[in-house]
Amino acid sequence: MVDKICDYLTNKIRKENQEIDDGRAEIINFGIHLIIGEIPKFFIIMGIAYLLGILDLTILSYFLVLPFRGASGGFHLKTHIGCILGSVAFFSGIALLAKYIILADIAKYILTFVVWGFGMIMVKLYAPADTESIPIISKKERKNKKILSYILLTISIIISLIIKNDVISNIIVYGMLFQSISITRIAYKLTKNKYGHEVYNASESLA
């Protein structure tokens, strides 16, 4: 339903502006998807988090992980319902772990450094992890997002070490861990995703 609405609005915009080519139309369609699909999805996620009694922690997990996720990428589920449920599991799951599994003292420092090391390796191997629908082809953009991923991951880990609130600290650590997992080849295979730049390069080599 959402796809049909977005396609309809995109086609209507193209009819009113004949200069829009297929490439620009895809960008416009993606923007409409964000407005129509992502914003309502955010409120649905927060509504479910409210019912679970972890609204504040879910909001924190959303905004603490979002910068790193925006830079490093990650898989996307194929349907809107799947995407909503996956997002609820991701952000609310991080919040629940942080609330009920509190890491402190030596265990906290060990896990934090393990997560940082794992995340840095995954960023080197896979970031930015794009998708077939939104491939990142530009070498410059890929390089910039990879560098930004390194920086955001490191800053987040430093914050988790110096912040006094254990729950917030754990949200950051768990968030960095699960986000790093979401860009791996195993995660992509399990969710039947493909890296967009690999698909694009393969099609270019066959052309």
Residue frames relative to the residue before (quaternion, step in Angstrom):
aa qw qx qy qz dx dy dz
M 1.0000 0.0000 0.0000 0.0000 0.00 0.00 0.00
V 0.6688 0.4901 -0.2947 0.4749 3.56 0.89 -0.94
D 0.6363 0.5367 -0.3250 0.4489 3.60 1.01 -0.87
K 0.6561 0.5145 -0.3107 0.4563 3.58 0.96 -0.86
I 0.6457 0.5118 -0.3184 0.4688 3.59 0.96 -0.84
C 0.6696 0.5020 -0.2952 0.4610 3.59 0.92 -0.92
D 0.6516 0.5057 -0.3118 0.4717 3.59 0.99 -0.85
Y 0.6352 0.5357 -0.3228 0.4531 3.58 1.01 -0.84
L 0.6878 0.4770 -0.2807 0.4696 3.58 0.88 -0.95
T 0.6286 0.5319 -0.3302 0.4614 3.58 1.05 -0.75
N 0.6716 0.4929 -0.2948 0.4680 3.59 0.90 -0.91
K 0.6336 0.5282 -0.3304 0.4586 3.56 1.05 -0.73
I 0.6406 0.5116 -0.3140 0.4788 3.58 1.02 -0.81
R 0.6526 0.5169 -0.3149 0.4559 3.60 0.98 -0.81
K 0.6385 0.5282 -0.3309 0.4514 3.59 1.02 -0.74
E 0.6919 0.4709 -0.2702 0.4758 3.55 1.08 -0.75
N 0.7692 0.1873 -0.1176 0.5996 3.58 1.25 -0.41
Q 0.2512 -0.8263 0.4916 0.1117 3.55 -0.07 1.32
E 0.5960 0.6009 -0.3574 0.3949 3.60 1.21 -0.36
I 0.5465 0.6197 -0.3991 0.3976 3.60 1.23 -0.25
D 0.2185 -0.7824 0.5726 0.1107 3.58 -0.69 1.13
D 0.7457 -0.4071 0.2725 0.4517 3.58 -1.29 0.01
G 0.6403 0.5425 -0.3228 0.4377 3.59 1.01 -0.83
R 0.6876 0.4596 -0.2768 0.4893 3.57 0.89 -0.93
A 0.6112 0.5561 -0.3488 0.4423 3.57 1.09 -0.69
E 0.6339 0.5251 -0.3286 0.4631 3.60 1.04 -0.75
I 0.6395 0.5193 -0.3163 0.4706 3.56 1.04 -0.81
I 0.6497 0.5109 -0.3068 0.4720 3.57 0.97 -0.88
N 0.6489 0.5243 -0.3087 0.4569 3.56 0.98 -0.91
F 0.6392 0.5199 -0.3174 0.4694 3.57 1.02 -0.82
G 0.6499 0.5220 -0.3103 0.4569 3.58 0.99 -0.86
I 0.6450 0.5070 -0.3133 0.4783 3.57 1.02 -0.82
H 0.6137 0.5468 -0.3363 0.4596 3.57 1.06 -0.76
L 0.6363 0.5301 -0.3291 0.4536 3.56 1.00 -0.81
I 0.6874 0.4902 -0.2798 0.4571 3.55 0.92 -0.97
I 0.7542 0.3997 -0.2117 0.4760 3.56 0.80 -1.05
G 0.7719 0.3898 -0.1890 0.4654 3.58 0.96 -0.88
E 0.7479 0.4473 -0.2440 0.4254 3.56 0.72 -1.07
I 0.6625 0.5148 -0.3237 0.4373 3.59 0.91 -0.84
P 0.6639 0.4580 -0.3227 0.4952 3.66 0.85 -0.79
K 0.6098 0.5635 -0.3507 0.4332 3.58 1.06 -0.76
F 0.6188 0.5543 -0.3372 0.4428 3.57 1.01 -0.83
F 0.7049 0.4608 -0.2705 0.4665 3.58 0.86 -0.95
I 0.6000 0.5373 -0.3597 0.4711 3.59 1.13 -0.59
I 0.6366 0.5283 -0.3162 0.4643 3.57 0.96 -0.91
M 0.6932 0.4722 -0.2774 0.4686 3.56 0.88 -0.95
G 0.6157 0.5464 -0.3448 0.4511 3.58 1.10 -0.65
I 0.6567 0.4886 -0.3025 0.4883 3.58 0.99 -0.84
A 0.6315 0.5309 -0.3270 0.4609 3.58 1.04 -0.82
Y 0.6179 0.5408 -0.3365 0.4610 3.59 1.07 -0.74
L 0.6619 0.5020 -0.3011 0.4682 3.58 0.96 -0.88
L 0.6789 0.4732 -0.2814 0.4858 3.57 1.14 -0.63
G 0.4751 -0.7002 0.4146 0.3347 3.56 1.30 -0.15
I 0.6525 0.4905 -0.3188 0.4817 3.60 1.19 0.43
L 0.1647 0.8314 -0.5170 0.1199 3.59 1.09 0.66
D 0.6888 0.4921 -0.3000 0.4397 3.58 0.78 -0.99
L 0.6821 0.4806 -0.2883 0.4698 3.58 0.96 -0.84
T 0.6322 0.5210 -0.3330 0.4669 3.59 1.08 -0.68
I 0.6182 0.5280 -0.3377 0.4744 3.58 1.03 -0.76
L 0.6477 0.5149 -0.3072 0.4701 3.56 0.98 -0.87
S 0.6713 0.4936 -0.3063 0.4603 3.59 0.86 -0.93
Y 0.6187 0.5578 -0.3358 0.4397 3.58 1.05 -0.79
F 0.7745 0.3760 -0.2016 0.4671 3.56 0.68 -1.08
L 0.6321 0.5221 -0.3449 0.4570 3.61 1.16 -0.41
V 0.7182 0.4223 -0.2425 0.4969 3.58 1.09 -0.69
L 0.5514 0.6795 -0.3771 0.3033 3.59 1.09 -0.75
P 0.6558 0.5074 -0.3558 0.4312 3.68 0.79 -0.78
F 0.6757 0.4761 -0.2921 0.4811 3.60 0.90 -0.91
R 0.6405 0.5192 -0.3188 0.4674 3.58 1.02 -0.80
G 0.6471 0.5331 -0.3192 0.4418 3.58 0.99 -0.82
A 0.7028 0.4511 -0.2602 0.4846 3.57 1.05 -0.74
S 0.7674 0.3988 -0.2030 0.4591 3.60 0.84 -0.98
G 0.4396 -0.7210 0.4407 0.3044 3.60 1.21 -0.37
G 0.0563 0.8050 -0.5902 0.0214 3.55 -1.13 -0.67
F 0.6387 -0.5489 0.3778 0.3849 3.56 -1.25 0.39
H 0.2166 -0.7382 0.6218 0.1463 3.53 -1.35 0.39
L 0.4112 -0.6924 0.5341 0.2574 3.57 -1.00 0.81
K 0.6039 -0.6628 0.3351 0.2892 3.53 -1.03 0.89
T 0.7741 0.2982 -0.1652 0.5334 3.61 1.03 -0.70
H 0.6148 -0.5587 0.4046 0.3822 3.56 -1.21 0.46
I 0.6389 0.5114 -0.3319 0.4692 3.58 1.01 -0.78
G 0.6515 0.5114 -0.3053 0.4700 3.56 0.98 -0.88
C 0.6420 0.5290 -0.3138 0.4577 3.55 1.03 -0.82
I 0.6521 0.5099 -0.3083 0.4688 3.58 0.98 -0.86
L 0.6826 0.4807 -0.2872 0.4695 3.56 0.87 -0.98
G 0.6459 0.5234 -0.3116 0.4602 3.56 1.04 -0.79
S 0.6597 0.5042 -0.2992 0.4702 3.56 1.02 -0.83
V 0.6157 0.5310 -0.3357 0.4756 3.57 1.07 -0.77
A 0.6686 0.4972 -0.2965 0.4667 3.57 0.89 -0.99
F 0.6661 0.5194 -0.3027 0.4414 3.57 0.96 -0.86
F 0.7872 0.3517 -0.1927 0.4685 3.59 0.50 -1.17
S 0.6868 0.4444 -0.2937 0.4946 3.59 0.95 -0.79
G 0.5955 0.5640 -0.3563 0.4476 3.57 1.15 -0.60
I 0.6265 0.5201 -0.3197 0.4846 3.56 1.04 -0.81
A 0.6590 0.5179 -0.3029 0.4535 3.57 0.95 -0.93
L 0.6690 0.5026 -0.2981 0.4594 3.59 0.92 -0.90
L 0.6378 0.5197 -0.3245 0.4668 3.58 0.99 -0.83
A 0.6769 0.5033 -0.2891 0.4527 3.54 0.92 -0.95
K 0.6670 0.5138 -0.2967 0.4507 3.56 1.09 -0.72
Y 0.8113 0.3124 -0.1313 0.4764 3.57 0.87 -0.97
I 0.7355 0.2897 -0.2166 0.5728 3.60 1.19 -0.34
I 0.0441 -0.8345 0.5479 -0.0385 3.52 0.12 1.35
L 0.1835 -0.7734 0.6007 0.0861 3.53 -0.74 1.08
A 0.0571 0.8029 -0.5896 0.0667 3.55 -0.88 0.87
D 0.8205 0.2680 -0.1996 0.4638 3.50 -1.39 0.29
I 0.8560 -0.1119 0.0740 0.4992 3.58 -1.02 -0.83
A 0.6268 0.5547 -0.3384 0.4301 3.59 0.97 -0.86
K 0.6411 0.5301 -0.3172 0.4554 3.55 1.01 -0.83
Y 0.6902 0.4784 -0.2881 0.4602 3.58 0.84 -0.94
I 0.6368 0.5278 -0.3336 0.4524 3.58 0.98 -0.79
L 0.6895 0.4728 -0.2855 0.4686 3.58 0.81 -1.02
T 0.6324 0.5513 -0.3355 0.4284 3.58 0.97 -0.84
F 0.6992 0.4499 -0.2759 0.4823 3.59 0.87 -0.88
V 0.6042 0.5370 -0.3527 0.4714 3.60 1.12 -0.62
V 0.6528 0.5108 -0.3033 0.4700 3.58 0.96 -0.92
W 0.6482 0.5128 -0.3211 0.4623 3.58 0.95 -0.86
G 0.6713 0.4965 -0.2995 0.4616 3.60 0.87 -0.92
F 0.6542 0.5069 -0.3017 0.4734 3.56 0.96 -0.92
G 0.6671 0.5174 -0.2950 0.4475 3.56 0.92 -0.94
M 0.6475 0.5209 -0.3184 0.4561 3.59 0.95 -0.84
I 0.6524 0.5044 -0.3112 0.4724 3.58 1.01 -0.79
M 0.6672 0.5000 -0.3001 0.4634 3.58 0.95 -0.89
V 0.6192 0.5297 -0.3386 0.4704 3.58 1.05 -0.73
K 0.6504 0.5195 -0.3121 0.4580 3.58 0.94 -0.89
L 0.7236 0.4574 -0.2485 0.4532 3.57 0.93 -0.90
Y 0.8627 0.2106 -0.0328 0.4585 3.57 0.81 -1.02
A 0.6433 0.5520 -0.3494 0.3991 3.63 1.03 -0.56
P 0.5673 -0.2524 -0.7839 0.0037 1.48 -1.95 1.55
A 0.3458 -0.7478 0.5377 0.1793 3.56 -0.79 1.08
D 0.0907 -0.8284 0.5526 0.0088 3.56 -0.23 1.30
T 0.3742 -0.7006 0.5518 0.2542 3.57 -1.31 -0.13
E 0.6874 -0.4788 0.3470 0.4217 3.56 -1.29 0.24
S 0.6825 0.4957 -0.2957 0.4483 3.58 1.01 -0.78
I 0.7882 0.1298 -0.0766 0.5967 3.59 1.12 -0.58
P 0.0108 -0.8306 0.5566 -0.0130 3.61 0.36 1.18
I 0.2684 -0.7259 0.6078 0.1781 3.57 -1.13 0.68
I 0.1135 -0.8521 0.5108 0.0041 3.54 -0.12 1.34
S 0.6263 0.5767 -0.3396 0.3999 3.57 0.97 -0.86
K 0.4433 -0.7001 0.4966 0.2583 3.58 -0.78 1.04
K 0.6366 0.5352 -0.3255 0.4498 3.56 1.04 -0.77
E 0.6645 0.4949 -0.2980 0.4740 3.57 0.94 -0.90
R 0.6459 0.5157 -0.3253 0.4594 3.58 0.97 -0.82
K 0.6522 0.5127 -0.3128 0.4625 3.58 0.96 -0.86
N 0.6678 0.5100 -0.3009 0.4509 3.58 0.90 -0.95
K 0.6802 0.4821 -0.2941 0.4673 3.59 0.95 -0.86
K 0.6167 0.5319 -0.3497 0.4631 3.58 1.07 -0.65
I 0.6552 0.5024 -0.3038 0.4754 3.59 0.93 -0.93
L 0.6552 0.5102 -0.3052 0.4661 3.57 0.97 -0.90
S 0.6172 0.5448 -0.3401 0.4545 3.59 1.06 -0.72
Y 0.6254 0.5282 -0.3284 0.4712 3.60 0.98 -0.86
I 0.6928 0.4991 -0.2774 0.4404 3.55 0.85 -1.05
L 0.6959 0.4811 -0.2810 0.4532 3.59 0.83 -1.01
L 0.6251 0.5294 -0.3336 0.4667 3.58 1.03 -0.76
T 0.6899 0.4870 -0.2833 0.4545 3.57 0.86 -0.97
I 0.6452 0.5125 -0.3177 0.4691 3.59 0.96 -0.87
S 0.6491 0.5254 -0.3151 0.4510 3.58 0.95 -0.90
I 0.6652 0.4991 -0.3028 0.4656 3.57 0.94 -0.88
I 0.6280 0.5272 -0.3339 0.4650 3.60 1.00 -0.78
I 0.6444 0.5185 -0.3146 0.4657 3.58 0.96 -0.89
S 0.6556 0.5234 -0.3163 0.4429 3.58 0.96 -0.87
L 0.6709 0.5050 -0.2948 0.4560 3.59 1.13 -0.59
I 0.7570 0.3967 -0.2144 0.4729 3.57 1.04 -0.72
I 0.5766 0.5937 -0.3909 0.4028 3.58 1.19 -0.41
K 0.4473 -0.7323 0.4569 0.2342 3.59 -0.95 0.85
N 0.6307 0.5312 -0.3341 0.4564 3.59 1.16 -0.53
D 0.3759 -0.7694 0.4718 0.2101 3.60 -0.42 1.22
V 0.6375 0.5372 -0.3398 0.4353 3.60 0.98 -0.77
I 0.6730 0.4781 -0.2949 0.4812 3.58 0.88 -0.94
S 0.6236 0.5440 -0.3281 0.4556 3.56 1.02 -0.83
N 0.6900 0.4777 -0.2751 0.4690 3.56 0.95 -0.89
I 0.5685 0.5704 -0.3776 0.4570 3.59 1.13 -0.58
I 0.6626 0.5030 -0.3029 0.4649 3.57 0.93 -0.89
V 0.6808 0.4954 -0.2967 0.4505 3.58 0.84 -0.99
Y 0.6813 0.4670 -0.2890 0.4840 3.59 0.84 -0.95
G 0.6391 0.5438 -0.3209 0.4392 3.56 1.01 -0.81
M 0.6631 0.4920 -0.2998 0.4778 3.58 0.94 -0.88
L 0.6340 0.5400 -0.3271 0.4467 3.57 1.05 -0.77
F 0.7338 0.4299 -0.2505 0.4626 3.58 0.71 -1.06
Q 0.6212 0.5226 -0.3486 0.4685 3.57 1.09 -0.60
S 0.6334 0.5198 -0.3282 0.4701 3.59 1.03 -0.75
I 0.6352 0.5193 -0.3234 0.4713 3.59 1.06 -0.75
S 0.6576 0.5613 -0.3100 0.3954 3.59 0.99 -0.85
I 0.6891 0.4580 -0.2956 0.4774 3.62 1.18 -0.29
T 0.5130 0.6792 -0.4057 0.3332 3.59 1.26 -0.13
R 0.6276 -0.5449 0.4035 0.3826 3.56 -1.25 0.43
I 0.6094 0.5510 -0.3528 0.4478 3.61 1.07 -0.68
A 0.6565 0.5030 -0.3089 0.4697 3.59 0.94 -0.91
Y 0.6472 0.5171 -0.3182 0.4610 3.59 1.00 -0.78
K 0.6588 0.5015 -0.3127 0.4654 3.59 0.98 -0.81
L 0.6567 0.5208 -0.3105 0.4484 3.59 0.95 -0.86
T 0.7509 0.3631 -0.1986 0.5146 3.59 1.05 -0.74
K 0.4332 -0.7328 0.4257 0.3069 3.59 1.37 0.23
N 0.4007 0.6738 -0.5039 0.3626 3.55 0.93 1.01
K 0.1893 -0.7446 0.6234 0.1454 3.54 -1.33 0.29
Y 0.5047 -0.6193 0.4962 0.3399 3.55 -1.13 0.61
G 0.4901 -0.7230 0.4111 0.2608 3.54 -0.63 1.19
H 0.6764 0.4949 -0.3117 0.4477 3.60 0.89 -0.86
E 0.6257 0.5277 -0.3481 0.4570 3.60 1.09 -0.60
V 0.6393 0.5125 -0.3172 0.4776 3.58 1.01 -0.82
Y 0.6605 0.5130 -0.3011 0.4581 3.56 0.95 -0.92
N 0.6829 0.4866 -0.2928 0.4595 3.59 0.87 -0.93
A 0.6292 0.5328 -0.3291 0.4604 3.57 1.09 -0.73
S 0.6731 0.4890 -0.2946 0.4702 3.58 0.96 -0.86
E 0.6285 0.5329 -0.3285 0.4617 3.57 1.13 -0.70
S 0.6682 0.5040 -0.3043 0.4548 3.58 0.99 -0.81
L 0.6745 0.4835 -0.2917 0.4756 3.60 1.17 -0.55
A 0.5727 0.6197 -0.3722 0.3867 3.55 1.24 -0.45
